[in-house]
Amino acid sequence: MERTATLGTCGLILWHLMCLVACSTSQSAPAPRSTVTPLVPETVTTSEAEPAPAPIATVEATAAPSDRITADAAEELLFLGAAAKEAGVLACRGEKDDDARIRCLLAARYVGDAAAAGEALALYRGAGGIAGVLPEEQMDGGFRGQIHLVPEAPIGKERRHLAWITAANADFDGFFIELARGAKAPLRFRFRDIAYRFFRSVKRTTPSAYADRWSVAYNVAGSLNTSADAVRETLFHEIFHLDDAAHGDWSARALRSTFDAIVQRCGTRTACLGPYAPNDTLVRGGTYYAFQPNNGDAVHEYAAELALRYYRDNRAAIRGEAAKKPGFKCGPEENRRAWEALAGEFFGGADRTPACSR
């Protein structure tokens, strides 16, 4: 949904176009629907081999070794099959293992932009992420009509988007390591080994991002993708959708009764919904995004907004930042139940936010 907001802390406007369907833990890439001009050097060299990224020891299921993106999948992400006959990519297939081949492929894809190549390698080394491209497609934008999406690599003036995603992953890494220190059980939230598919929407600025099958599609022209903080929070929202589906559509099972009771009580009235909304985001001409009707199964968006609020508030507490508003969990009883259910399912019951004064 296109949204506008009266935002507090970070001024973030979140937008999520697609309702996430059940996702697989497989990293196999979908068949390409178009081609993209490859960026392949005449000769490809790789840096000295370094260890492949590994999951954080204190965080369960951030990604198991079997979840890592394979070299075959990375090649498809980076070149969409268009470079099958290119000498550089064929040379990468001769590398000794997947890690060496992926490094070779990244060097081939980003050969014309050394800074972007460095960011793409940092994303891979730090989080197992692959910065690839989205196949060309016509997206059904609902009441907005058809939206034409075309692949566009994050190079040149668009390199900042790749830098923001790399920085966001580094932030997630530190956040979860620290959060795990106070957890009652292992954290069960995967944020590593994600495929990032970059694209541009033709003559549009939506969607800014959407999530599907352990990948996040990212629009270099997205109206929301304007700062490191905005991108970091948007990514957390989207990655939660992936984890939600991987947990057997947890939000529909665990939060449905709470969500439905709130909607039955308030409808779309913002004055009534305000105390229950995890964030301040409002749909233009509608209501709080977490409760906006005709937005797929809206309980998924309520859950993703709840997860974002959990991340935002716990991150601030870990960093020693003063709370800028009362804790969400300290509002109506429905908030506390949803907060504790989320923390227990994904975050080992950890909660570093201040206790409520009842």
Contacts in CASP RR format, 6 or more apart in sequence:
PFRMAT RR
TARGET T0000
AUTHOR 0000-0000-0000
METHOD contacts of the structure
MODEL  1
MERTATLGTCGLILWHLMCLVACSTSQSAPAPRSTVTPLVPETVTTSEAE
PAPAPIATVEATAAPSDRITADAAEELLFLGAAAKEAGVLACRGEKDDDA
RIRCLLAARYVGDAAAAGEALALYRGAGGIAGVLPEEQMDGGFRGQIHLV
PEAPIGKERRHLAWITAANADFDGFFIELARGAKAPLRFRFRDIAYRFFR
SVKRTTPSAYADRWSVAYNVAGSLNTSADAVRETLFHEIFHLDDAAHGDW
SARALRSTFDAIVQRCGTRTACLGPYAPNDTLVRGGTYYAFQPNNGDAVH
EYAAELALRYYRDNRAAIRGEAAKKPGFKCGPEENRRAWEALAGEFFGGA
DRTPACSR
1 15 0 8 1.000
1 16 0 8 1.000
1 17 0 8 1.000
1 283 0 8 1.000
1 289 0 8 1.000
1 292 0 8 1.000
1 295 0 8 1.000
2 15 0 8 1.000
2 144 0 8 1.000
2 206 0 8 1.000
2 283 0 8 1.000
2 284 0 8 1.000
3 13 0 8 1.000
3 14 0 8 1.000
3 15 0 8 1.000
3 281 0 8 1.000
3 282 0 8 1.000
3 283 0 8 1.000
3 284 0 8 1.000
3 289 0 8 1.000
4 13 0 8 1.000
4 282 0 8 1.000
4 283 0 8 1.000
4 284 0 8 1.000
5 11 0 8 1.000
5 12 0 8 1.000
5 13 0 8 1.000
5 280 0 8 1.000
5 281 0 8 1.000
5 282 0 8 1.000
5 289 0 8 1.000
6 280 0 8 1.000
6 282 0 8 1.000
7 13 0 8 1.000
7 279 0 8 1.000
7 280 0 8 1.000
7 281 0 8 1.000
8 280 0 8 1.000
8 324 0 8 1.000
8 325 0 8 1.000
9 312 0 8 1.000
9 316 0 8 1.000
9 324 0 8 1.000
9 325 0 8 1.000
10 229 0 8 1.000
10 230 0 8 1.000
10 233 0 8 1.000
10 312 0 8 1.000
11 230 0 8 1.000
12 224 0 8 1.000
12 229 0 8 1.000
12 230 0 8 1.000
12 233 0 8 1.000
12 234 0 8 1.000
12 279 0 8 1.000
12 281 0 8 1.000
13 223 0 8 1.000
13 224 0 8 1.000
13 230 0 8 1.000
13 281 0 8 1.000
14 224 0 8 1.000
14 233 0 8 1.000
14 234 0 8 1.000
14 237 0 8 1.000
14 279 0 8 1.000
14 281 0 8 1.000
14 289 0 8 1.000
14 305 0 8 1.000
14 308 0 8 1.000
15 206 0 8 1.000
15 207 0 8 1.000
15 208 0 8 1.000
15 209 0 8 1.000
15 223 0 8 1.000
15 224 0 8 1.000
16 207 0 8 1.000
16 209 0 8 1.000
16 210 0 8 1.000
16 211 0 8 1.000
16 237 0 8 1.000
16 238 0 8 1.000
16 241 0 8 1.000
16 301 0 8 1.000
16 304 0 8 1.000
17 139 0 8 1.000
17 141 0 8 1.000
17 206 0 8 1.000
17 207 0 8 1.000
17 210 0 8 1.000
18 207 0 8 1.000
18 210 0 8 1.000
18 211 0 8 1.000
18 212 0 8 1.000
19 295 0 8 1.000
19 296 0 8 1.000
19 297 0 8 1.000
19 300 0 8 1.000
20 211 0 8 1.000
20 212 0 8 1.000
20 241 0 8 1.000
20 242 0 8 1.000
20 244 0 8 1.000
20 245 0 8 1.000
20 300 0 8 1.000
21 212 0 8 1.000
21 245 0 8 1.000
22 245 0 8 1.000
22 248 0 8 1.000
22 249 0 8 1.000
23 212 0 8 1.000
23 213 0 8 1.000
23 214 0 8 1.000
23 242 0 8 1.000
23 245 0 8 1.000
23 246 0 8 1.000
24 213 0 8 1.000
24 214 0 8 1.000
25 66 0 8 1.000
25 67 0 8 1.000
25 214 0 8 1.000
25 246 0 8 1.000
26 213 0 8 1.000
27 67 0 8 1.000
27 68 0 8 1.000
27 69 0 8 1.000
27 70 0 8 1.000
27 73 0 8 1.000
27 193 0 8 1.000
27 195 0 8 1.000
27 214 0 8 1.000
28 73 0 8 1.000
29 72 0 8 1.000
29 73 0 8 1.000
29 76 0 8 1.000
29 77 0 8 1.000
29 195 0 8 1.000
30 135 0 8 1.000
30 213 0 8 1.000
32 76 0 8 1.000
32 80 0 8 1.000
32 81 0 8 1.000
32 82 0 8 1.000
32 135 0 8 1.000
33 135 0 8 1.000
33 136 0 8 1.000
33 137 0 8 1.000
34 80 0 8 1.000
34 135 0 8 1.000
34 136 0 8 1.000
34 137 0 8 1.000
34 151 0 8 1.000
35 80 0 8 1.000
35 81 0 8 1.000
35 82 0 8 1.000
36 79 0 8 1.000
36 80 0 8 1.000
36 82 0 8 1.000
36 133 0 8 1.000
36 135 0 8 1.000
36 136 0 8 1.000
36 151 0 8 1.000
36 153 0 8 1.000
37 82 0 8 1.000
38 79 0 8 1.000
38 82 0 8 1.000
38 83 0 8 1.000
38 86 0 8 1.000
38 89 0 8 1.000
38 108 0 8 1.000
38 109 0 8 1.000
39 108 0 8 1.000
39 109 0 8 1.000
39 110 0 8 1.000
39 111 0 8 1.000
39 112 0 8 1.000
39 153 0 8 1.000
39 155 0 8 1.000
40 83 0 8 1.000
40 86 0 8 1.000
40 87 0 8 1.000
40 88 0 8 1.000
40 89 0 8 1.000
40 108 0 8 1.000
40 111 0 8 1.000
41 88 0 8 1.000
41 107 0 8 1.000
41 108 0 8 1.000
41 111 0 8 1.000
41 112 0 8 1.000
42 87 0 8 1.000
42 88 0 8 1.000
43 88 0 8 1.000
43 91 0 8 1.000
44 88 0 8 1.000
44 91 0 8 1.000
44 92 0 8 1.000
44 104 0 8 1.000
44 107 0 8 1.000
44 108 0 8 1.000
44 111 0 8 1.000
45 107 0 8 1.000
46 95 0 8 1.000
46 100 0 8 1.000
46 103 0 8 1.000
46 104 0 8 1.000
46 107 0 8 1.000
47 103 0 8 1.000
47 121 0 8 1.000
49 99 0 8 1.000
49 100 0 8 1.000
49 103 0 8 1.000
50 125 0 8 1.000
52 68 0 8 1.000
52 98 0 8 1.000
52 99 0 8 1.000
52 128 0 8 1.000
53 68 0 8 1.000
53 124 0 8 1.000
53 125 0 8 1.000
53 126 0 8 1.000
53 127 0 8 1.000
53 128 0 8 1.000
53 129 0 8 1.000
53 192 0 8 1.000
53 193 0 8 1.000
54 65 0 8 1.000
55 61 0 8 1.000
55 62 0 8 1.000
55 63 0 8 1.000
55 64 0 8 1.000
55 65 0 8 1.000
55 192 0 8 1.000
56 62 0 8 1.000
56 173 0 8 1.000
56 176 0 8 1.000
56 177 0 8 1.000
56 180 0 8 1.000
58 177 0 8 1.000
58 180 0 8 1.000
58 181 0 8 1.000
58 186 0 8 1.000
58 187 0 8 1.000
59 176 0 8 1.000
59 177 0 8 1.000
59 180 0 8 1.000
59 186 0 8 1.000
59 187 0 8 1.000
59 189 0 8 1.000
60 186 0 8 1.000
60 187 0 8 1.000
60 188 0 8 1.000
61 186 0 8 1.000
61 187 0 8 1.000
61 188 0 8 1.000
61 189 0 8 1.000
61 190 0 8 1.000
62 176 0 8 1.000
62 187 0 8 1.000
62 189 0 8 1.000
62 190 0 8 1.000
62 191 0 8 1.000
62 192 0 8 1.000
63 128 0 8 1.000
63 190 0 8 1.000
63 192 0 8 1.000
63 193 0 8 1.000
67 190 0 8 1.000
67 192 0 8 1.000
67 193 0 8 1.000
67 214 0 8 1.000
68 98 0 8 1.000
68 128 0 8 1.000
68 193 0 8 1.000
69 77 0 8 1.000
69 102 0 8 1.000
69 128 0 8 1.000
69 129 0 8 1.000
69 130 0 8 1.000
69 193 0 8 1.000
69 195 0 8 1.000
70 98 0 8 1.000
71 92 0 8 1.000
71 95 0 8 1.000
71 98 0 8 1.000
71 101 0 8 1.000
71 102 0 8 1.000
71 105 0 8 1.000
73 130 0 8 1.000
73 195 0 8 1.000
74 101 0 8 1.000
74 102 0 8 1.000
74 105 0 8 1.000
74 106 0 8 1.000
74 130 0 8 1.000
75 81 0 8 1.000
75 83 0 8 1.000
75 89 0 8 1.000
75 92 0 8 1.000
75 101 0 8 1.000
75 105 0 8 1.000
77 130 0 8 1.000
77 132 0 8 1.000
77 133 0 8 1.000
77 195 0 8 1.000
77 197 0 8 1.000
78 105 0 8 1.000
78 106 0 8 1.000
78 108 0 8 1.000
78 109 0 8 1.000
78 130 0 8 1.000
78 132 0 8 1.000
78 133 0 8 1.000
79 86 0 8 1.000
79 89 0 8 1.000
79 105 0 8 1.000
79 109 0 8 1.000
80 133 0 8 1.000
80 135 0 8 1.000
80 151 0 8 1.000
83 89 0 8 1.000
83 108 0 8 1.000
88 108 0 8 1.000
89 105 0 8 1.000
89 108 0 8 1.000
91 104 0 8 1.000
92 101 0 8 1.000
92 104 0 8 1.000
92 105 0 8 1.000
92 108 0 8 1.000
93 101 0 8 1.000
94 101 0 8 1.000
95 101 0 8 1.000
95 103 0 8 1.000
95 104 0 8 1.000
102 124 0 8 1.000
102 130 0 8 1.000
103 121 0 8 1.000
103 124 0 8 1.000
106 117 0 8 1.000
106 120 0 8 1.000
106 121 0 8 1.000
106 124 0 8 1.000
106 130 0 8 1.000
106 131 0 8 1.000
107 117 0 8 1.000
109 120 0 8 1.000
109 132 0 8 1.000
109 153 0 8 1.000
110 116 0 8 1.000
110 117 0 8 1.000
110 118 0 8 1.000
110 120 0 8 1.000
110 153 0 8 1.000
110 155 0 8 1.000
111 117 0 8 1.000
112 155 0 8 1.000
113 155 0 8 1.000
113 156 0 8 1.000
113 159 0 8 1.000
115 159 0 8 1.000
116 153 0 8 1.000
116 154 0 8 1.000
116 155 0 8 1.000
116 156 0 8 1.000
116 159 0 8 1.000
116 162 0 8 1.000
119 131 0 8 1.000
119 154 0 8 1.000
119 159 0 8 1.000
119 162 0 8 1.000
119 163 0 8 1.000
119 166 0 8 1.000
120 130 0 8 1.000
120 131 0 8 1.000
120 162 0 8 1.000
122 166 0 8 1.000
123 129 0 8 1.000
123 130 0 8 1.000
123 131 0 8 1.000
123 162 0 8 1.000
123 165 0 8 1.000
123 166 0 8 1.000
123 169 0 8 1.000
123 196 0 8 1.000
124 130 0 8 1.000
124 131 0 8 1.000
126 169 0 8 1.000
126 170 0 8 1.000
126 173 0 8 1.000
127 169 0 8 1.000
127 170 0 8 1.000
127 172 0 8 1.000
127 173 0 8 1.000
127 191 0 8 1.000
127 192 0 8 1.000
127 193 0 8 1.000
127 194 0 8 1.000
128 192 0 8 1.000
128 193 0 8 1.000
128 194 0 8 1.000
129 169 0 8 1.000
129 192 0 8 1.000
129 193 0 8 1.000
129 194 0 8 1.000
129 195 0 8 1.000
129 196 0 8 1.000
130 195 0 8 1.000
130 196 0 8 1.000
131 154 0 8 1.000
131 162 0 8 1.000
131 165 0 8 1.000
131 196 0 8 1.000
131 198 0 8 1.000
132 153 0 8 1.000
132 195 0 8 1.000
132 196 0 8 1.000
132 197 0 8 1.000
132 198 0 8 1.000
133 151 0 8 1.000
133 152 0 8 1.000
133 153 0 8 1.000
133 197 0 8 1.000
133 198 0 8 1.000
133 199 0 8 1.000
134 149 0 8 1.000
134 151 0 8 1.000
134 197 0 8 1.000
134 198 0 8 1.000
134 199 0 8 1.000
134 217 0 8 1.000
135 151 0 8 1.000
136 148 0 8 1.000
136 149 0 8 1.000
136 150 0 8 1.000
136 151 0 8 1.000
137 148 0 8 1.000
137 149 0 8 1.000
138 146 0 8 1.000
138 147 0 8 1.000
138 148 0 8 1.000
138 149 0 8 1.000
139 146 0 8 1.000
139 147 0 8 1.000
139 148 0 8 1.000
139 149 0 8 1.000
139 207 0 8 1.000
140 146 0 8 1.000
140 147 0 8 1.000
141 147 0 8 1.000
144 206 0 8 1.000
147 201 0 8 1.000
147 202 0 8 1.000
147 204 0 8 1.000
147 206 0 8 1.000
147 207 0 8 1.000
148 201 0 8 1.000
148 202 0 8 1.000
148 203 0 8 1.000
148 204 0 8 1.000
149 199 0 8 1.000
149 200 0 8 1.000
149 201 0 8 1.000
149 202 0 8 1.000
149 217 0 8 1.000
149 219 0 8 1.000
150 199 0 8 1.000
150 200 0 8 1.000
150 202 0 8 1.000
151 197 0 8 1.000
151 198 0 8 1.000
151 199 0 8 1.000
151 200 0 8 1.000
152 158 0 8 1.000
152 198 0 8 1.000
152 199 0 8 1.000
152 200 0 8 1.000
152 220 0 8 1.000
153 198 0 8 1.000
154 161 0 8 1.000
154 162 0 8 1.000
154 198 0 8 1.000
154 220 0 8 1.000
158 198 0 8 1.000
158 220 0 8 1.000
161 198 0 8 1.000
161 218 0 8 1.000
161 220 0 8 1.000
161 225 0 8 1.000
161 231 0 8 1.000
162 198 0 8 1.000
163 228 0 8 1.000
164 225 0 8 1.000
164 227 0 8 1.000
164 228 0 8 1.000
164 231 0 8 1.000
164 232 0 8 1.000
165 196 0 8 1.000
165 218 0 8 1.000
165 231 0 8 1.000
165 235 0 8 1.000
167 228 0 8 1.000
167 232 0 8 1.000
168 228 0 8 1.000
168 231 0 8 1.000
168 232 0 8 1.000
168 235 0 8 1.000
168 236 0 8 1.000
169 191 0 8 1.000
169 192 0 8 1.000
171 232 0 8 1.000
171 315 0 8 1.000
172 191 0 8 1.000
172 236 0 8 1.000
175 311 0 8 1.000
175 314 0 8 1.000
175 315 0 8 1.000
175 318 0 8 1.000
176 187 0 8 1.000
176 189 0 8 1.000
176 191 0 8 1.000
178 318 0 8 1.000
179 187 0 8 1.000
179 314 0 8 1.000
179 318 0 8 1.000
179 347 0 8 1.000
179 350 0 8 1.000
179 352 0 8 1.000
180 186 0 8 1.000
180 187 0 8 1.000
180 350 0 8 1.000
182 350 0 8 1.000
182 352 0 8 1.000
183 347 0 8 1.000
183 348 0 8 1.000
183 349 0 8 1.000
183 350 0 8 1.000
184 348 0 8 1.000
184 349 0 8 1.000
184 350 0 8 1.000
185 344 0 8 1.000
185 348 0 8 1.000
185 349 0 8 1.000
186 348 0 8 1.000
187 346 0 8 1.000
187 347 0 8 1.000
187 348 0 8 1.000
187 350 0 8 1.000
188 247 0 8 1.000
188 345 0 8 1.000
188 346 0 8 1.000
188 347 0 8 1.000
188 348 0 8 1.000
189 240 0 8 1.000
189 243 0 8 1.000
189 346 0 8 1.000
189 347 0 8 1.000
190 239 0 8 1.000
190 242 0 8 1.000
190 243 0 8 1.000
190 246 0 8 1.000
191 239 0 8 1.000
193 214 0 8 1.000
194 214 0 8 1.000
194 215 0 8 1.000
194 216 0 8 1.000
194 239 0 8 1.000
194 242 0 8 1.000
195 214 0 8 1.000
195 215 0 8 1.000
195 216 0 8 1.000
196 215 0 8 1.000
196 216 0 8 1.000
196 218 0 8 1.000
197 215 0 8 1.000
197 216 0 8 1.000
197 217 0 8 1.000
197 218 0 8 1.000
198 217 0 8 1.000
198 218 0 8 1.000
198 220 0 8 1.000
199 217 0 8 1.000
199 218 0 8 1.000
199 219 0 8 1.000
199 220 0 8 1.000
200 219 0 8 1.000
200 220 0 8 1.000
200 221 0 8 1.000
201 207 0 8 1.000
201 219 0 8 1.000
201 221 0 8 1.000
201 222 0 8 1.000
204 221 0 8 1.000
205 219 0 8 1.000
205 221 0 8 1.000
205 222 0 8 1.000
205 223 0 8 1.000
206 219 0 8 1.000
206 222 0 8 1.000
206 223 0 8 1.000
207 217 0 8 1.000
207 219 0 8 1.000
207 222 0 8 1.000
208 218 0 8 1.000
208 219 0 8 1.000
208 222 0 8 1.000
208 223 0 8 1.000
208 224 0 8 1.000
208 225 0 8 1.000
208 234 0 8 1.000
209 216 0 8 1.000
209 217 0 8 1.000
209 218 0 8 1.000
209 219 0 8 1.000
209 222 0 8 1.000
209 224 0 8 1.000
209 225 0 8 1.000
209 234 0 8 1.000
209 235 0 8 1.000
209 238 0 8 1.000
210 216 0 8 1.000
210 217 0 8 1.000
210 238 0 8 1.000
211 217 0 8 1.000
211 238 0 8 1.000
211 239 0 8 1.000
211 241 0 8 1.000
211 242 0 8 1.000
213 242 0 8 1.000
214 242 0 8 1.000
216 235 0 8 1.000
216 238 0 8 1.000
216 239 0 8 1.000
216 242 0 8 1.000
218 225 0 8 1.000
219 225 0 8 1.000
224 230 0 8 1.000
224 234 0 8 1.000
225 231 0 8 1.000
225 234 0 8 1.000
233 308 0 8 1.000
233 311 0 8 1.000
233 312 0 8 1.000
236 307 0 8 1.000
236 308 0 8 1.000
236 311 0 8 1.000
237 304 0 8 1.000
237 305 0 8 1.000
237 307 0 8 1.000
237 308 0 8 1.000
238 304 0 8 1.000
240 303 0 8 1.000
240 304 0 8 1.000
240 307 0 8 1.000
240 308 0 8 1.000
241 300 0 8 1.000
241 304 0 8 1.000
243 346 0 8 1.000
244 250 0 8 1.000
244 251 0 8 1.000
244 300 0 8 1.000
244 303 0 8 1.000
244 304 0 8 1.000
247 345 0 8 1.000
247 346 0 8 1.000
250 303 0 8 1.000
250 345 0 8 1.000
251 299 0 8 1.000
251 300 0 8 1.000
251 302 0 8 1.000
251 303 0 8 1.000
251 304 0 8 1.000
252 297 0 8 1.000
252 299 0 8 1.000
252 300 0 8 1.000
254 341 0 8 1.000
254 345 0 8 1.000
255 299 0 8 1.000
255 302 0 8 1.000
255 303 0 8 1.000
255 306 0 8 1.000
255 338 0 8 1.000
255 341 0 8 1.000
256 299 0 8 1.000
258 334 0 8 1.000
258 337 0 8 1.000
258 338 0 8 1.000
259 298 0 8 1.000
259 299 0 8 1.000
259 302 0 8 1.000
260 299 0 8 1.000
261 334 0 8 1.000
262 273 0 8 1.000
262 276 0 8 1.000
262 291 0 8 1.000
262 334 0 8 1.000
263 291 0 8 1.000
263 298 0 8 1.000
265 272 0 8 1.000
266 272 0 8 1.000
266 273 0 8 1.000
266 276 0 8 1.000
266 291 0 8 1.000
267 273 0 8 1.000
267 287 0 8 1.000
267 291 0 8 1.000
268 286 0 8 1.000
268 287 0 8 1.000
268 291 0 8 1.000
268 292 0 8 1.000
268 293 0 8 1.000
269 287 0 8 1.000
270 282 0 8 1.000
270 287 0 8 1.000
270 288 0 8 1.000
273 287 0 8 1.000
273 288 0 8 1.000
273 291 0 8 1.000
274 288 0 8 1.000
275 331 0 8 1.000
275 332 0 8 1.000
275 335 0 8 1.000
276 290 0 8 1.000
276 291 0 8 1.000
276 332 0 8 1.000
276 334 0 8 1.000
276 335 0 8 1.000
277 288 0 8 1.000
277 290 0 8 1.000
277 291 0 8 1.000
277 305 0 8 1.000
278 290 0 8 1.000
278 302 0 8 1.000
278 305 0 8 1.000
278 306 0 8 1.000
278 308 0 8 1.000
278 309 0 8 1.000
278 328 0 8 1.000
279 288 0 8 1.000
279 289 0 8 1.000
279 290 0 8 1.000
279 305 0 8 1.000
279 308 0 8 1.000
279 309 0 8 1.000
280 288 0 8 1.000
281 288 0 8 1.000
281 289 0 8 1.000
281 290 0 8 1.000
281 305 0 8 1.000
282 288 0 8 1.000
282 289 0 8 1.000
283 289 0 8 1.000
283 292 0 8 1.000
283 295 0 8 1.000
286 292 0 8 1.000
287 293 0 8 1.000
289 295 0 8 1.000
289 301 0 8 1.000
289 305 0 8 1.000
290 298 0 8 1.000
290 301 0 8 1.000
290 302 0 8 1.000
290 305 0 8 1.000
290 306 0 8 1.000
291 298 0 8 1.000
291 302 0 8 1.000
292 298 0 8 1.000
292 301 0 8 1.000
295 301 0 8 1.000
303 342 0 8 1.000
306 328 0 8 1.000
306 338 0 8 1.000
306 339 0 8 1.000
306 342 0 8 1.000
307 342 0 8 1.000
307 346 0 8 1.000
309 328 0 8 1.000
310 339 0 8 1.000
310 342 0 8 1.000
310 343 0 8 1.000
310 347 0 8 1.000
313 323 0 8 1.000
313 327 0 8 1.000
313 328 0 8 1.000
313 353 0 8 1.000
314 350 0 8 1.000
314 351 0 8 1.000
314 352 0 8 1.000
314 353 0 8 1.000
316 322 0 8 1.000
316 323 0 8 1.000
316 324 0 8 1.000
317 323 0 8 1.000
317 352 0 8 1.000
317 353 0 8 1.000
317 354 0 8 1.000
318 352 0 8 1.000
323 353 0 8 1.000
323 354 0 8 1.000
327 353 0 8 1.000
327 354 0 8 1.000
327 356 0 8 1.000
328 335 0 8 1.000
328 339 0 8 1.000
329 335 0 8 1.000
329 336 0 8 1.000
329 339 0 8 1.000
329 340 0 8 1.000
329 351 0 8 1.000
329 353 0 8 1.000
329 356 0 8 1.000
330 336 0 8 1.000
330 356 0 8 1.000
330 357 0 8 1.000
331 356 0 8 1.000
336 356 0 8 1.000
339 351 0 8 1.000
340 349 0 8 1.000
343 349 0 8 1.000
343 350 0 8 1.000
343 351 0 8 1.000
END
